[in-house]
Amino acid sequence: RPDCLGVYGVARELHAATGAPLAPPPWSEDTGSLDGDPPGIEVVVECPELCPRFTARVFEGVRVGPSPLWLVARLLAAGMRPISNVVDITNYAMFLSGQPLHAFDLDRVAGGRLTVRRALDGETIETLDGEVRTLDEQMVVICDQDGPTSIAAIMGGARSEVHDDTTRVLLEVASWNGVNIQRSAVRLGLRSEASARFEKGLSVGSTLEAQAIATTLMVELCGASVLPGTLDVGGPGEPPAPLALRTSRVGRLLGGDIAPARCREILLSLGFEVDELASAPTPSLSVAVPHYRRGDVTREVDLIEEVARI
């Protein structure tokens, strides 16, 4: 799933397969802060089963304009049409991290409050492509005081989009129920770069990674100031318990001995955390699964598959 891994995720896979050096992730330094909520915005999530995490940051003093040539060239190479520095930053951060983002003009968010809820049957919204979409109660919308302003995880609304005169931006990075997003996109006949990623299932941990990338670029390319705090509804959730990997089981399943040290090396290169499991009756490893693999690595045999493919 290269689109969900993002560019850095693909680089990690190549690092594991070839041993090539791997640079620190582009979200390793975050110029924003995580303490408290930024002023001027409130978010209420009424359907946490469909939106397990919603994060937001606020930027002021934003100067909207063309993106620099390097950013334009990279987006074009990825098949994306440049629009403006703010929108281009959200798309570039999505390509790097695999996590979609959305920028609201905060001054066009009526009441300074966003509510995530199920749509009303027959409710309508004008999306960024200029089309009026009719929704049903199984779809999820982001609303302000005046009604729907975005179809969650699929496409933003025209009413709160970033314009040339935008000076305050609310940057939303959230996670959504993939099955619900896939169904909604099919019903609407509207599949976007965002929905194509969300429908496969994204980790709640990717939200702050994308926020970190976009925050750095908003400050550098838009002259913006990021307000203190990050609104975080839902949070990261509880990490799963580590998995035990019996190194003898690896050999039995794959038909050949693979040294425990090599198993450990492979898993570490893929981003897993690995420790010796001293209390086990046979040589075993205790493996903590990184957040971006928790959807498909849940059993010992899944770890063995990771070893096998590398």
C-alpha positions as CSV (number, residue, x, y, z in Angstrom):
1,R,0.0,0.0,0.0
2,P,2.5,2.6,-1.1
3,D,0.0,5.5,-1.0
4,C,-0.8,4.8,2.6
5,L,2.8,4.3,3.6
6,G,3.8,7.7,2.2
7,V,7.1,8.5,0.6
8,Y,9.0,8.0,3.9
9,G,7.3,4.7,4.5
10,V,8.4,3.4,1.0
11,A,12.0,4.6,1.9
12,R,11.8,2.6,5.1
13,E,10.9,-0.5,3.1
14,L,13.8,0.0,0.8
15,H,16.1,0.5,3.8
16,A,15.0,-2.8,5.2
17,A,15.4,-4.6,1.9
18,T,18.8,-3.1,0.8
19,G,20.4,-1.8,4.0
20,A,20.7,1.7,2.4
21,P,21.0,4.5,5.0
22,L,17.7,6.0,6.2
23,A,17.3,9.6,7.1
24,P,15.3,10.7,10.1
25,P,11.5,11.0,9.3
26,P,10.4,14.4,8.1
27,W,8.2,14.7,11.3
28,S,11.1,14.1,13.7
29,E,11.1,17.8,14.6
30,D,7.9,19.6,15.3
31,T,7.8,23.4,15.5
32,G,4.3,23.3,17.0
33,S,3.4,22.5,20.6
34,L,1.2,19.7,22.0
35,D,0.3,21.2,25.3
36,G,-3.3,22.5,25.5
37,D,-5.8,23.6,22.9
38,P,-5.2,26.5,20.5
39,P,-7.4,29.5,21.1
40,G,-10.3,30.4,18.8
41,I,-11.6,27.0,17.9
42,E,-13.7,24.2,19.4
43,V,-14.3,20.7,18.0
44,V,-17.0,18.3,19.1
45,V,-17.0,14.7,17.7
46,E,-20.4,13.1,18.0
47,C,-19.5,9.8,16.3
48,P,-16.2,8.7,17.7
49,E,-16.7,5.2,16.2
50,L,-16.4,6.9,12.7
51,C,-13.8,9.5,13.7
52,P,-11.5,8.0,16.4
53,R,-9.1,11.0,16.3
54,F,-9.4,14.6,15.3
55,T,-6.4,17.0,15.6
56,A,-6.3,20.7,14.7
57,R,-3.8,23.6,14.8
58,V,-4.3,27.3,14.2
59,F,-2.1,29.5,12.1
60,E,-2.2,33.3,11.9
61,G,-0.5,35.8,9.7
62,V,-0.8,33.4,6.7
63,R,0.2,34.8,3.3
64,V,-1.5,32.8,0.5
65,G,0.4,32.8,-2.8
66,P,2.2,30.5,-5.3
67,S,4.4,27.7,-3.9
68,P,8.2,27.8,-4.5
69,L,9.5,26.0,-7.6
70,W,10.8,23.0,-5.7
71,L,7.4,22.3,-4.2
72,V,5.6,22.8,-7.5
73,A,8.0,20.4,-9.2
74,R,7.6,17.7,-6.6
75,L,3.8,17.9,-6.7
76,L,3.8,17.8,-10.5
77,A,6.0,14.7,-10.4
78,A,3.5,13.0,-8.2
79,G,0.6,13.9,-10.5
80,M,-0.8,16.7,-8.4
81,R,-1.8,20.1,-9.8
82,P,-0.3,23.0,-7.7
83,I,-3.0,25.4,-6.4
84,S,-1.6,27.7,-3.6
85,N,1.1,27.4,-1.0
86,V,-1.4,26.4,1.7
87,V,-3.2,23.7,-0.3
88,D,0.1,22.5,-1.8
89,I,1.5,22.1,1.7
90,T,-1.4,19.8,2.7
91,N,-0.9,17.7,-0.4
92,Y,2.9,17.5,0.0
93,A,2.5,16.5,3.7
94,M,0.1,13.8,2.6
95,F,2.5,12.4,0.0
96,L,5.3,12.3,2.6
97,S,3.3,10.8,5.5
98,G,0.5,9.0,3.7
99,Q,-2.0,10.9,6.0
100,P,-4.4,13.4,4.3
101,L,-4.9,16.9,5.7
102,H,-7.4,19.7,5.2
103,A,-7.0,23.4,5.6
104,F,-10.0,25.6,6.6
105,D,-10.1,29.4,6.4
106,L,-10.8,29.9,10.1
107,D,-12.6,33.2,9.5
108,R,-15.1,31.3,7.3
109,V,-15.8,28.7,10.0
110,A,-19.1,30.1,11.4
111,G,-19.1,30.3,15.2
112,G,-15.5,29.1,15.5
113,R,-16.8,25.6,16.3
114,L,-16.6,22.4,14.2
115,T,-18.9,19.4,14.9
116,V,-18.2,16.0,13.4
117,R,-21.5,14.1,13.0
118,R,-23.5,11.8,10.8
119,A,-25.2,13.7,7.9
120,L,-28.9,14.2,7.9
121,D,-30.7,12.2,5.2
122,G,-31.1,14.6,2.2
123,E,-28.7,17.2,3.5
124,T,-26.6,18.9,0.8
125,I,-23.2,20.6,0.5
126,E,-21.3,22.3,-2.2
127,T,-17.9,20.7,-2.5
128,L,-14.6,22.2,-3.7
129,D,-15.3,21.0,-7.2
130,G,-18.4,23.2,-7.4
131,E,-20.8,20.3,-7.3
132,V,-23.8,20.1,-4.9
133,R,-23.8,16.7,-3.2
134,T,-26.8,15.1,-1.5
135,L,-25.9,13.1,1.6
136,D,-27.4,10.3,3.7
137,E,-27.3,9.5,7.4
138,Q,-24.5,7.0,6.9
139,M,-22.1,9.6,5.7
140,V,-20.0,11.8,8.0
141,V,-19.8,15.6,7.8
142,I,-17.8,18.3,9.5
143,C,-20.2,21.2,10.3
144,D,-20.0,24.7,11.6
145,Q,-22.8,26.9,12.9
146,D,-24.2,27.3,9.4
147,G,-24.2,23.6,8.5
148,P,-21.9,21.1,6.7
149,T,-18.6,22.6,5.6
150,S,-16.8,19.4,4.6
151,I,-17.5,15.8,3.7
152,A,-15.3,14.0,6.1
153,A,-12.2,12.3,4.5
154,I,-13.5,12.8,1.0
155,M,-13.7,16.5,0.0
156,G,-13.9,19.9,1.6
157,G,-16.7,22.3,1.1
158,A,-16.5,25.5,-1.0
159,R,-17.8,27.7,1.8
160,S,-14.7,27.4,4.1
161,E,-12.0,26.8,1.5
162,V,-8.7,28.8,1.6
163,H,-8.8,32.0,-0.6
164,D,-6.2,34.5,-1.7
165,D,-7.3,36.8,1.2
166,T,-7.1,34.1,3.8
167,T,-5.0,35.1,6.9
168,R,-6.0,32.5,9.5
169,V,-5.9,28.8,8.8
170,L,-7.3,25.8,10.8
171,L,-5.3,22.8,9.8
172,E,-7.3,19.6,10.4
173,V,-5.7,16.1,10.4
174,A,-8.0,13.3,11.5
175,S,-8.5,9.6,11.2
176,W,-11.7,8.0,10.0
177,N,-13.4,4.6,9.7
178,G,-12.2,3.2,6.4
179,V,-15.2,1.1,5.6
180,N,-17.5,4.0,6.1
181,I,-15.4,6.3,3.9
182,Q,-15.2,3.7,1.1
183,R,-19.0,3.3,1.2
184,S,-19.6,7.0,1.2
185,A,-17.3,7.7,-1.7
186,V,-19.0,5.0,-3.8
187,R,-22.5,6.3,-3.0
188,L,-21.4,9.9,-3.9
189,G,-19.4,8.8,-7.0
190,L,-16.6,10.9,-5.6
191,R,-13.2,9.4,-5.0
192,S,-10.4,11.7,-3.9
193,E,-6.7,11.3,-3.0
194,A,-7.9,11.5,0.6
195,S,-10.6,8.9,0.4
196,A,-8.4,6.5,-1.5
197,R,-6.1,6.5,1.5
198,F,-8.6,6.5,4.3
199,E,-10.6,3.7,2.8
200,K,-7.6,1.4,3.3
201,G,-7.4,2.2,7.0
202,L,-4.9,4.7,8.5
203,S,-3.4,4.8,11.9
204,V,-4.5,7.4,14.4
205,G,-0.7,7.9,15.1
206,S,-0.2,9.4,11.6
207,T,-2.2,12.5,12.5
208,L,0.5,14.3,14.5
209,E,3.2,13.2,12.0
210,A,1.4,15.0,9.2
211,Q,0.7,18.0,11.5
212,A,4.5,18.3,12.2
213,I,5.4,18.3,8.5
214,A,2.7,20.8,7.6
215,T,3.5,23.1,10.5
216,T,7.1,23.5,9.5
217,L,6.1,24.3,5.9
218,M,3.4,26.7,6.9
219,V,5.9,28.8,8.9
220,E,8.6,28.6,6.2
221,L,6.5,29.1,3.1
222,C,3.5,31.1,4.2
223,G,5.1,33.3,6.9
224,A,2.6,32.0,9.4
225,S,2.7,31.9,13.1
226,V,1.4,28.7,14.7
227,L,-0.6,29.4,17.9
228,P,0.3,27.4,21.0
229,G,-1.3,24.0,21.5
230,T,-2.8,21.2,19.4
231,L,-6.5,20.3,19.7
232,D,-6.6,16.5,20.0
233,V,-10.0,14.8,20.3
234,G,-9.8,11.0,20.8
235,G,-6.0,10.9,21.3
236,P,-3.7,8.1,20.3
237,G,-5.5,5.2,22.0
238,E,-3.9,2.4,23.9
239,P,-1.0,0.6,22.2
240,P,-1.5,-3.1,21.7
241,A,0.5,-5.5,23.9
242,P,3.8,-6.7,22.4
243,L,3.8,-9.8,20.3
244,A,6.0,-12.8,21.1
245,L,8.0,-14.2,18.2
246,R,9.5,-17.7,18.7
247,T,12.6,-17.9,16.5
248,S,12.1,-21.7,16.2
249,R,8.7,-21.1,14.8
250,V,10.2,-18.9,12.1
251,G,12.3,-21.8,10.8
252,R,9.4,-24.3,10.9
253,L,7.1,-22.1,8.9
254,L,9.6,-20.9,6.3
255,G,11.4,-24.2,5.9
256,G,14.9,-22.9,6.8
257,D,16.7,-21.6,9.8
258,I,16.9,-17.8,10.1
259,A,19.1,-16.6,13.0
260,P,17.4,-14.8,15.8
261,A,19.8,-11.9,15.2
262,R,18.7,-11.6,11.6
263,C,15.0,-11.7,12.6
264,R,15.7,-8.9,15.0
265,E,17.6,-6.9,12.4
266,I,14.8,-7.1,9.9
267,L,12.1,-6.1,12.3
268,L,14.1,-3.2,13.6
269,S,14.8,-1.9,10.1
270,L,11.0,-2.0,9.5
271,G,10.3,0.2,12.5
272,F,9.4,-2.4,15.1
273,E,10.8,-2.3,18.6
274,V,12.4,-5.6,19.6
275,D,13.7,-7.0,22.9
276,E,14.8,-10.4,24.0
277,L,12.1,-12.3,25.9
278,A,14.1,-13.8,28.7
279,S,11.2,-15.5,30.5
280,A,10.1,-17.6,27.5
281,P,10.9,-21.4,27.5
282,T,12.4,-21.2,24.0
283,P,14.4,-18.3,22.4
284,S,11.9,-15.6,21.7
285,L,11.6,-12.0,20.8
286,S,9.2,-9.4,22.3
287,V,8.1,-7.2,19.4
288,A,6.2,-3.9,19.7
289,V,4.3,-3.1,16.6
290,P,4.6,0.5,15.2
291,H,1.4,2.4,15.0
292,Y,1.3,2.4,11.2
293,R,1.3,-1.5,11.1
294,R,-1.2,-2.2,13.9
295,G,-4.0,-2.9,11.4
296,D,-2.2,-5.8,9.7
297,V,0.3,-7.1,12.2
298,T,-1.6,-8.7,15.0
299,R,-0.2,-12.2,15.4
300,E,3.1,-14.1,15.5
301,V,2.6,-15.3,12.0
302,D,2.3,-11.7,10.8
303,L,5.8,-11.1,12.2
304,I,7.1,-14.2,10.4
305,E,5.7,-12.8,7.2
306,E,7.6,-9.6,7.7
307,V,10.8,-11.5,8.1
308,A,10.0,-13.7,5.1
309,R,9.4,-10.9,2.6
310,I,12.7,-9.2,3.5
